[in-house]
Amino acid sequence: MLVDGKWSADWHPYQKNDDKGRFVRQTSSFRSWITPDGAVGPEGQIAHKAVAGRYHLFVNYICPWAGRTLIARKLKKLEDIISVSVLEPVMTRQGWSFGDFPGSTGADTEIGAKYMHELYSMADPGYSGRASVPVLWDRARQTIVNNESADIIRIFDTGFENLTGEKPTLTPAGKKSEIQALNELLYDTLNNGVYRAGFARSQVAYEEAVKTIFATLDMLETQLSDGRAYLTGEDIVESDIRLFVTLVRFDAAYVDLFKCNLKAIREYPALSAYLERLYNQPAFGDSTRIDHIKAGYYSIEALNPAGLVPLGPTLPFLDEGSVEPTTHRSAA
C-alpha cells in the first residue's frame, strides 16, 4: 500500500482483520461526482460536468468491483464517451500493473504509469491506502474523480444523459427502497462475504462468513424460482450487476480458493439460469474474462503457494466451457 504517497512494502492480500479474525475492507477515499451540468451530486458531493472524452476508467477483469463499472459503462452506452484501460490480472509486488497479458490494454497512455499506485500518488501526493481499481480519472485535472464502484455505477447511470440520451434506469424511482435493501444484503453476505471467507484469520470468522453466504444463495434460489427474469422483475437493475459479478466468479475461484465449497452455483438451477441470462447480455458477457479471473485469483501466493491454475471447472454459461489458463505468476 501507499503511505504518505510512497509505496511502502510488497503487496499482500490481507487488509485488516478485527479481533475475531474477520476481514475488514478499506473504505474508498475519492468520492467526487459527475453530473450533466456540474451541479452537486445526489448527497451534495463536489461534482464535475459530463464531457465526452474527459473521463477515463481504469479497471481489470479479475476484480468484481471493477467488473461492475465495465458492465454499467456498456449498459449506459458510454463506450464512446468514457475510454478505458484494462490492467493485468496478476498482482505484482507493487500492486496492479499495466502490461501485455492477453486482453489487457497495454501501457498506460494517461500519465505513463507502470503501476496503479502512481495514479493515486499523482491525485494525492500524501495518499495513504491501497491503490485499488476501479478508478474514474479526470483527464482535464489529472486526478481521480472516484474510486468507489457503487458510486461509479450511479454516476454512469445518471451523469451522462445529456450526451447519450439514456435515461437513468438502474435505480428506478418506484424500486429505490427495494434495490437499496437488496444492495445492502448482497454486499454484506455475498460481494464482500466471499472475501470475508477467503481472508478470514480464524475458523470462527471463516465459518460465520460461509454460513451467511449460503443462507443468502439459498434465499435467492427460492426467490428466482418464481419465474422472474431478474431480481426485481423483468428489467435489469443495479442489484443485478452487483449479484452477477460475484456469481460469475464463484465456481471459477471462490469455491476452491476461498473455501466457499458447500455448493457450487451450477448446483442451483434458478441461480444458474439467471447467471446465464445475464451472461448472454452483451454488457455482462463482454465485460467478463474467465481467463483473467482464474489467472488473477490463483496467483495469490498467500492462498495458493504453488501458483497452479486449475483447468476446470466447466462453466455451463460459457459456450466454450472452461477457458484454458494462462500461466502467469504473482510476485506477491
DRENDO-1510 file (C-alpha; in Angstrom, 1 decimal, always signed):
<recs>
REC; n; res; u; v; w
REC; 1; MET; +0.0; +0.0; +0.0 .
REC; 2; LEU; +0.9; +3.7; -0.2 .
REC; 3; VAL; +2.0; +5.6; +2.9 .
REC; 4; ASP; +2.1; +9.4; +2.5 .
REC; 5; GLY; +2.2; +8.9; -1.3 .
REC; 6; LYS; +5.1; +6.4; -1.4 .
REC; 7; TRP; +4.9; +2.7; -1.9 .
REC; 8; SER; +5.7; +1.1; +1.4 .
REC; 9; ALA; +6.1; -2.7; +1.0 .
REC; 10; ASP; +5.4; -5.7; -1.1 .
REC; 11; TRP; +1.7; -6.3; -1.9 .
REC; 12; HIS; -0.2; -8.8; +0.2 .
REC; 13; PRO; -3.9; -9.8; +0.1 .
REC; 14; TYR; -4.8; -9.2; +3.7 .
REC; 15; GLN; -6.1; -5.7; +4.5 .
REC; 16; LYS; -7.3; -5.6; +8.1 .
REC; 17; ASN; -8.9; -8.1; +10.5 .
REC; 18; ASP; -10.8; -7.4; +13.6 .
REC; 19; ASP; -10.1; -9.1; +17.0 .
REC; 20; LYS; -12.1; -12.1; +15.9 .
REC; 21; GLY; -10.1; -12.6; +12.7 .
REC; 22; ARG; -12.8; -11.1; +10.5 .
REC; 23; PHE; -11.7; -9.4; +7.2 .
REC; 24; VAL; -12.3; -5.6; +7.2 .
REC; 25; ARG; -12.3; -3.8; +3.8 .
REC; 26; GLN; -10.7; -0.5; +3.2 .
REC; 27; THR; -13.0; +2.5; +2.7 .
REC; 28; SER; -12.8; +4.3; -0.7 .
REC; 29; SER; -11.2; +7.7; -0.4 .
REC; 30; PHE; -12.1; +9.6; -3.7 .
REC; 31; ARG; -15.8; +10.3; -3.8 .
REC; 32; SER; -16.5; +13.2; -6.2 .
REC; 33; TRP; -19.3; +13.0; -8.7 .
REC; 34; ILE; -20.2; +13.8; -12.3 .
REC; 35; THR; -23.5; +15.4; -13.3 .
REC; 36; PRO; -24.8; +16.7; -16.6 .
REC; 37; ASP; -24.3; +20.3; -15.7 .
REC; 38; GLY; -21.7; +20.1; -13.0 .
REC; 39; ALA; -24.2; +20.7; -10.2 .
REC; 40; VAL; -23.5; +18.9; -6.9 .
REC; 41; GLY; -24.0; +15.2; -6.6 .
REC; 42; PRO; -27.1; +13.5; -5.0 .
REC; 43; GLU; -25.7; +13.8; -1.5 .
REC; 44; GLY; -24.0; +17.2; -2.0 .
REC; 45; GLN; -20.8; +15.8; -3.4 .
REC; 46; ILE; -18.4; +18.0; -5.3 .
REC; 47; ALA; -19.3; +17.3; -8.9 .
REC; 48; HIS; -17.8; +18.0; -12.4 .
REC; 49; LYS; -19.6; +18.4; -15.7 .
REC; 50; ALA; -20.2; +15.5; -18.0 .
REC; 51; VAL; -18.0; +16.0; -21.1 .
REC; 52; ALA; -17.2; +13.4; -23.8 .
REC; 53; GLY; -13.6; +12.3; -23.7 .
REC; 54; ARG; -12.7; +14.0; -20.4 .
REC; 55; TYR; -13.0; +10.9; -18.2 .
REC; 56; HIS; -11.1; +7.6; -18.3 .
REC; 57; LEU; -11.9; +4.4; -16.5 .
REC; 58; PHE; -9.1; +2.1; -15.0 .
REC; 59; VAL; -10.2; -1.5; -14.4 .
REC; 60; ASN; -9.1; -5.1; -14.6 .
REC; 61; TYR; -11.2; -8.2; -15.3 .
REC; 62; ILE; -10.3; -10.1; -12.2 .
REC; 63; CYS; -11.8; -7.6; -9.8 .
REC; 64; PRO; -15.6; -7.8; -9.3 .
REC; 65; TRP; -15.8; -4.2; -8.2 .
REC; 66; ALA; -14.2; -3.1; -11.4 .
REC; 67; GLY; -16.5; -5.5; -13.3 .
REC; 68; ARG; -19.5; -3.6; -12.0 .
REC; 69; THR; -18.3; -0.4; -13.7 .
REC; 70; LEU; -17.5; -2.1; -17.0 .
REC; 71; ILE; -21.0; -3.5; -17.2 .
REC; 72; ALA; -22.6; -0.2; -16.3 .
REC; 73; ARG; -20.5; +1.6; -18.9 .
REC; 74; LYS; -21.7; -0.7; -21.6 .
REC; 75; LEU; -25.3; -0.8; -20.5 .
REC; 76; LYS; -25.4; +3.0; -20.5 .
REC; 77; LYS; -23.8; +3.3; -23.9 .
REC; 78; LEU; -20.8; +5.2; -22.7 .
REC; 79; GLU; -18.1; +3.4; -24.7 .
REC; 80; ASP; -17.5; +6.4; -26.9 .
REC; 81; ILE; -17.8; +8.9; -24.0 .
REC; 82; ILE; -15.5; +7.3; -21.4 .
REC; 83; SER; -12.4; +5.5; -22.5 .
REC; 84; VAL; -11.0; +2.5; -20.6 .
REC; 85; SER; -7.7; +0.9; -19.6 .
REC; 86; VAL; -7.5; -2.7; -18.6 .
REC; 87; LEU; -4.7; -3.6; -16.2 .
REC; 88; GLU; -3.1; -7.0; -15.9 .
REC; 89; PRO; -4.9; -9.6; -13.7 .
REC; 90; VAL; -1.9; -10.8; -11.8 .
REC; 91; MET; -0.8; -8.7; -8.9 .
REC; 92; THR; +2.8; -7.7; -8.7 .
REC; 93; ARG; +4.8; -6.7; -5.6 .
REC; 94; GLN; +3.8; -3.1; -6.3 .
REC; 95; GLY; +0.1; -3.9; -6.8 .
REC; 96; TRP; -1.9; -3.7; -10.1 .
REC; 97; SER; +0.3; -3.1; -13.1 .
REC; 98; PHE; +0.0; -2.2; -16.8 .
REC; 99; GLY; +1.2; -4.8; -19.2 .
REC; 100; ASP; +0.7; -7.2; -22.1 .
REC; 101; PHE; -1.4; -10.0; -20.5 .
REC; 102; PRO; -3.8; -11.1; -23.4 .
REC; 103; GLY; -6.9; -9.0; -23.1 .
REC; 104; SER; -5.2; -6.1; -21.2 .
REC; 105; THR; -4.8; -2.8; -23.0 .
REC; 106; GLY; -1.0; -2.5; -22.5 .
REC; 107; ALA; +1.0; +0.6; -21.5 .
REC; 108; ASP; -0.7; +3.4; -19.7 .
REC; 109; THR; -1.5; +6.3; -22.0 .
REC; 110; GLU; -2.7; +8.8; -19.4 .
REC; 111; ILE; +0.4; +9.6; -17.4 .
REC; 112; GLY; +2.8; +6.8; -18.4 .
REC; 113; ALA; +2.4; +4.9; -15.2 .
REC; 114; LYS; +3.7; +1.4; -14.7 .
REC; 115; TYR; +1.7; +0.7; -11.6 .
REC; 116; MET; -1.8; +1.8; -10.5 .
REC; 117; HIS; -0.3; +3.4; -7.3 .
REC; 118; GLU; +1.4; +6.0; -9.4 .
REC; 119; LEU; -2.0; +7.5; -10.4 .
REC; 120; TYR; -3.0; +7.6; -6.7 .
REC; 121; SER; +0.2; +9.5; -5.8 .
REC; 122; MET; -0.4; +12.0; -8.6 .
REC; 123; ALA; -4.0; +12.5; -7.5 .
REC; 124; ASP; -2.9; +13.0; -3.8 .
REC; 125; PRO; +0.8; +13.1; -3.1 .
REC; 126; GLY; +0.0; +12.4; +0.6 .
REC; 127; TYR; -2.3; +9.5; +0.0 .
REC; 128; SER; -2.1; +6.5; +2.4 .
REC; 129; GLY; -4.0; +3.3; +1.5 .
REC; 130; ARG; -4.4; +0.7; -1.2 .
REC; 131; ALA; -4.2; +1.6; -4.9 .
REC; 132; SER; -7.4; -0.2; -5.9 .
REC; 133; VAL; -9.5; -0.4; -9.1 .
REC; 134; PRO; -11.8; +0.8; -10.4 .
REC; 135; VAL; -10.7; +4.4; -10.8 .
REC; 136; LEU; -12.6; +7.1; -12.7 .
REC; 137; TRP; -9.9; +9.5; -13.8 .
REC; 138; ASP; -10.3; +13.2; -14.9 .
REC; 139; ARG; -8.0; +14.0; -17.8 .
REC; 140; ALA; -8.7; +17.7; -17.5 .
REC; 141; ARG; -7.5; +17.9; -13.9 .
REC; 142; GLN; -5.2; +14.9; -13.9 .
REC; 143; THR; -6.7; +13.4; -10.8 .
REC; 144; ILE; -9.1; +10.8; -9.5 .
REC; 145; VAL; -12.8; +11.6; -9.5 .
REC; 146; ASN; -14.0; +8.5; -7.7 .
REC; 147; ASN; -12.7; +5.1; -6.8 .
REC; 148; GLU; -15.8; +3.6; -5.3 .
REC; 149; SER; -17.6; +1.2; -7.7 .
REC; 150; ALA; -21.0; +1.8; -6.2 .
REC; 151; ASP; -20.7; +5.5; -6.9 .
REC; 152; ILE; -19.3; +5.0; -10.4 .
REC; 153; ILE; -22.3; +2.8; -11.4 .
REC; 154; ARG; -24.6; +5.6; -10.3 .
REC; 155; ILE; -22.5; +8.2; -12.0 .
REC; 156; PHE; -22.7; +6.3; -15.2 .
REC; 157; ASP; -26.5; +5.8; -14.8 .
REC; 158; THR; -27.3; +9.4; -14.1 .
REC; 159; GLY; -24.4; +11.7; -15.1 .
REC; 160; PHE; -24.3; +11.5; -18.9 .
REC; 161; GLU; -27.9; +11.6; -20.1 .
REC; 162; ASN; -27.3; +14.9; -21.9 .
REC; 163; LEU; -24.6; +13.2; -24.0 .
REC; 164; THR; -26.2; +9.7; -24.6 .
REC; 165; GLY; -30.0; +10.4; -24.3 .
REC; 166; GLU; -30.1; +7.4; -22.0 .
REC; 167; LYS; -32.5; +7.9; -19.1 .
REC; 168; PRO; -31.5; +6.6; -15.6 .
REC; 169; THR; -32.7; +3.1; -15.4 .
REC; 170; LEU; -30.6; +1.1; -12.9 .
REC; 171; THR; -32.4; +2.5; -9.8 .
REC; 172; PRO; -36.0; +3.3; -10.9 .
REC; 173; ALA; -37.8; +5.6; -8.6 .
REC; 174; GLY; -40.5; +3.1; -7.7 .
REC; 175; LYS; -37.9; +0.5; -6.7 .
REC; 176; LYS; -35.3; +2.5; -4.9 .
REC; 177; SER; -36.1; +1.1; -1.4 .
REC; 178; GLU; -36.2; -2.5; -2.7 .
REC; 179; ILE; -32.9; -2.0; -4.6 .
REC; 180; GLN; -31.2; -0.4; -1.6 .
REC; 181; ALA; -32.2; -3.2; +0.7 .
REC; 182; LEU; -31.0; -5.8; -1.9 .
REC; 183; ASN; -27.7; -3.9; -2.4 .
REC; 184; GLU; -27.0; -3.9; +1.4 .
REC; 185; LEU; -27.8; -7.7; +1.7 .
REC; 186; LEU; -25.7; -8.6; -1.3 .
REC; 187; TYR; -22.7; -6.5; -0.2 .
REC; 188; ASP; -22.7; -7.9; +3.4 .
REC; 189; THR; -23.3; -11.5; +2.6 .
REC; 190; LEU; -22.0; -12.2; -0.9 .
REC; 191; ASN; -20.0; -9.4; -2.6 .
REC; 192; ASN; -17.8; -8.8; +0.5 .
REC; 193; GLY; -18.9; -12.1; +2.1 .
REC; 194; VAL; -16.7; -14.2; -0.2 .
REC; 195; TYR; -13.7; -12.1; +0.8 .
REC; 196; ARG; -14.6; -12.4; +4.5 .
REC; 197; ALA; -14.4; -16.2; +4.0 .
REC; 198; GLY; -11.3; -16.2; +1.8 .
REC; 199; PHE; -9.3; -13.8; +4.0 .
REC; 200; ALA; -10.6; -14.9; +7.4 .
REC; 201; ARG; -7.9; -15.3; +10.0 .
REC; 202; SER; -9.8; -17.6; +12.3 .
REC; 203; GLN; -12.1; -20.6; +12.0 .
REC; 204; VAL; -14.9; -18.8; +13.7 .
REC; 205; ALA; -14.7; -15.9; +11.2 .
REC; 206; TYR; -14.5; -18.2; +8.2 .
REC; 207; GLU; -17.5; -20.3; +9.3 .
REC; 208; GLU; -19.5; -17.2; +10.1 .
REC; 209; ALA; -18.9; -15.9; +6.6 .
REC; 210; VAL; -19.6; -19.1; +4.7 .
REC; 211; LYS; -22.8; -19.8; +6.5 .
REC; 212; THR; -24.0; -16.3; +5.7 .
REC; 213; ILE; -23.0; -16.7; +2.0 .
REC; 214; PHE; -25.0; -19.9; +1.5 .
REC; 215; ALA; -28.0; -18.7; +3.5 .
REC; 216; THR; -28.3; -15.8; +1.0 .
REC; 217; LEU; -27.7; -18.1; -2.0 .
REC; 218; ASP; -30.5; -20.4; -0.8 .
REC; 219; MET; -32.8; -17.4; -0.4 .
REC; 220; LEU; -32.0; -16.1; -3.8 .
REC; 221; GLU; -32.6; -19.5; -5.4 .
REC; 222; THR; -36.0; -19.6; -3.9 .
REC; 223; GLN; -36.8; -16.0; -5.0 .
REC; 224; LEU; -35.6; -16.6; -8.6 .
REC; 225; SER; -37.6; -19.9; -8.8 .
REC; 226; ASP; -40.9; -17.9; -9.2 .
REC; 227; GLY; -40.3; -17.3; -12.9 .
REC; 228; ARG; -39.0; -13.7; -12.7 .
REC; 229; ALA; -36.2; -12.8; -15.1 .
REC; 230; TYR; -34.1; -10.6; -12.8 .
REC; 231; LEU; -34.0; -9.8; -9.1 .
REC; 232; THR; -36.8; -7.2; -9.0 .
REC; 233; GLY; -38.8; -8.3; -12.1 .
REC; 234; GLU; -38.3; -8.2; -15.8 .
REC; 235; ASP; -35.8; -5.3; -16.0 .
REC; 236; ILE; -32.1; -5.3; -15.1 .
REC; 237; VAL; -31.4; -3.0; -12.1 .
REC; 238; GLU; -28.3; -2.1; -10.1 .
REC; 239; SER; -28.7; -5.1; -7.8 .
REC; 240; ASP; -28.4; -7.5; -10.8 .
REC; 241; ILE; -25.0; -6.1; -11.7 .
REC; 242; ARG; -23.9; -6.5; -8.1 .
REC; 243; LEU; -25.0; -10.1; -7.9 .
REC; 244; PHE; -23.7; -11.1; -11.3 .
REC; 245; VAL; -20.1; -10.1; -10.6 .
REC; 246; THR; -20.0; -12.5; -7.6 .
REC; 247; LEU; -21.9; -15.3; -9.2 .
REC; 248; VAL; -19.7; -15.4; -12.3 .
REC; 249; ARG; -16.6; -15.7; -10.2 .
REC; 250; PHE; -18.0; -18.2; -7.7 .
REC; 251; ASP; -17.4; -21.6; -9.3 .
REC; 252; ALA; -14.2; -20.4; -11.1 .
REC; 253; ALA; -12.5; -19.1; -8.0 .
REC; 254; TYR; -14.4; -18.7; -4.7 .
REC; 255; VAL; -15.5; -22.4; -4.3 .
REC; 256; ASP; -11.9; -23.7; -4.1 .
REC; 257; LEU; -9.6; -20.7; -3.4 .
REC; 258; PHE; -11.9; -19.0; -0.8 .
REC; 259; LYS; -13.2; -22.4; +0.6 .
REC; 260; CYS; -16.8; -21.5; -0.3 .
REC; 261; ASN; -17.4; -25.1; -1.1 .
REC; 262; LEU; -20.8; -26.1; +0.5 .
REC; 263; LYS; -22.2; -25.9; -3.1 .
REC; 264; ALA; -21.3; -24.5; -6.5 .
REC; 265; ILE; -23.6; -22.1; -8.3 .
REC; 266; ARG; -24.1; -24.7; -11.0 .
REC; 267; GLU; -25.9; -26.8; -8.4 .
REC; 268; TYR; -28.6; -24.1; -8.0 .
REC; 269; PRO; -31.0; -24.4; -11.0 .
REC; 270; ALA; -32.6; -21.0; -10.8 .
REC; 271; LEU; -29.4; -19.1; -10.0 .
REC; 272; SER; -27.6; -20.9; -12.8 .
REC; 273; ALA; -30.4; -19.9; -15.3 .
REC; 274; TYR; -30.3; -16.3; -14.0 .
REC; 275; LEU; -26.5; -16.2; -14.4 .
REC; 276; GLU; -26.7; -17.5; -17.9 .
REC; 277; ARG; -29.4; -14.9; -18.8 .
REC; 278; LEU; -27.2; -12.1; -17.7 .
REC; 279; TYR; -24.0; -13.5; -19.2 .
REC; 280; ASN; -25.8; -13.7; -22.6 .
REC; 281; GLN; -26.5; -9.9; -22.4 .
REC; 282; PRO; -23.5; -8.3; -24.2 .
REC; 283; ALA; -22.9; -5.8; -21.4 .
REC; 284; PHE; -22.3; -8.6; -19.0 .
REC; 285; GLY; -20.6; -11.3; -21.1 .
REC; 286; ASP; -18.4; -8.8; -22.9 .
REC; 287; SER; -17.2; -7.4; -19.6 .
REC; 288; THR; -16.2; -10.8; -18.2 .
REC; 289; ARG; -12.9; -12.7; -18.8 .
REC; 290; ILE; -12.8; -16.1; -17.0 .
REC; 291; ASP; -9.1; -16.5; -18.0 .
REC; 292; HIS; -8.2; -13.2; -16.2 .
REC; 293; ILE; -10.3; -14.2; -13.2 .
REC; 294; LYS; -8.6; -17.5; -12.8 .
REC; 295; ALA; -5.1; -16.2; -13.6 .
REC; 296; GLY; -5.5; -13.4; -11.1 .
REC; 297; TYR; -7.1; -15.2; -8.1 .
REC; 298; TYR; -4.9; -18.2; -8.3 .
REC; 299; SER; -1.8; -16.1; -8.5 .
REC; 300; ILE; -2.3; -15.0; -4.8 .
REC; 301; GLU; +0.6; -16.7; -3.2 .
REC; 302; ALA; -0.8; -16.4; +0.3 .
REC; 303; LEU; -3.7; -18.6; -0.7 .
REC; 304; ASN; -2.1; -20.7; -3.5 .
REC; 305; PRO; +1.6; -21.1; -2.8 .
REC; 306; ALA; +2.4; -23.3; -5.8 .
REC; 307; GLY; +0.6; -20.9; -8.2 .
REC; 308; LEU; -1.2; -23.7; -10.0 .
REC; 309; VAL; -4.2; -22.6; -12.0 .
REC; 310; PRO; -6.9; -25.3; -12.3 .
REC; 311; LEU; -8.1; -26.4; -15.7 .
REC; 312; GLY; -11.7; -26.6; -14.6 .
REC; 313; PRO; -14.4; -26.2; -13.7 .
REC; 314; THR; -16.6; -26.5; -16.8 .
REC; 315; LEU; -18.9; -23.5; -16.5 .
REC; 316; PRO; -22.3; -24.1; -18.1 .
REC; 317; PHE; -22.9; -20.4; -19.0 .
REC; 318; LEU; -19.9; -20.5; -21.3 .
REC; 319; ASP; -20.5; -21.9; -24.8 .
REC; 320; GLU; -16.9; -23.0; -24.9 .
REC; 321; GLY; -16.8; -24.5; -21.4 .
REC; 322; SER; -13.6; -23.9; -19.4 .
REC; 323; VAL; -11.1; -21.4; -20.6 .
REC; 324; GLU; -7.5; -22.6; -20.6 .
REC; 325; PRO; -5.5; -20.7; -18.0 .
REC; 326; THR; -2.5; -18.5; -19.0 .
REC; 327; THR; +0.4; -19.4; -16.7 .
REC; 328; HIS; +1.4; -16.1; -15.1 .
REC; 329; ARG; +2.7; -15.9; -11.6 .
REC; 330; SER; +2.2; -13.2; -9.0 .
REC; 331; ALA; +5.3; -11.8; -7.3 .
REC; 332; ALA; +3.3; -11.3; -4.2 .
</recs>
